[in-house]
């Protein structure tokens, strides 16, 4: 599950960064859902990725980082869509 969180972090960051330049603002229409999916994967990882013997969470930092980066990238993408009036 930590691999999924890590991959989603990378996808979220790259898609948000790709949508920041002027002519590529439409990429944010894909970056925001990817970022929200990153948050969901991170939350699922926090809830379900537990060690069977001890019951403690595994790779908690990666899952928490996925939630934080997903929220930040979604906010940036939403703000960028708002600046371009949803078009550019």
N, C-alpha and C positions, 0 to 999 in steps of 0.2 A: 504494500500500500504506500510505502514511503517513496517508491520509485514513481508511482502515479502522481503523487504530490509534487515531486521534483520536476517531472516532465511538464506538468501543468504550470508550475512557476515559470519555467523557461518559455513556454508558449505564451503565457500571459504577458510577460515582460517584453518579449520580442514584438508581439502584435501591438501592444500599446506604444512602444517606441516607434514602430513603423508608421503609426497613425498620427504622429505629432507633426511632421512637416506639412507645409501648406497644401500641396496638391494631393496629399494622401490621407486627408481627413476621413474619407469614406471607409477606410480600414477600421476606424473605431466602431463601426457598426458590427464588426466581427470581434473586435478586441473586448468590448464590454461583456458579451455573453461568455467568451472564453475566460475572462477574469471572474465572472460569477460562478462558472463551473469550477474554477480553481478554488474558490471559497468553499463550495460544496464538497469537493474532494478532500480538502483539508479538514473540514468538520467531520466528515465520515471517517477519515483516518484517525482523528482525535478520539472519536467515540468507539471505534471498533478495533483498532490496531493495538491489541494487548498481548502481553506475554502470557502464555498458557499456565506457566508454573507460578509466577508471582502475581499476575493480575495487573501489573503496572503497564503503563503505556510504552510502546516502542516508538522511537524516532519522533518524540513529541515536538522537538524543535523544528523538524522539517514540516510537520503538519501545521504547526502554529505559524510558521513562516509563510506557508501556502495561504492561510487565511488572511494574514496581514497584507501580503503582496497582492492578493486577489482583490481585497477591498481598496487598496491604494490605486491599483491599475484601473479598476472599475470607476473610481471617482475621477481619475485623470481622463479616461476615455469619455465619460459622461460630460465632463466640463469641456472637453475639446469638441464634442458634438454640439454642445450648447453655444460655444463660440462661433461655430460655423453655421448656426441656425439649423443644424441637423442635415445640412446638405453637403458642405465641403469639409 
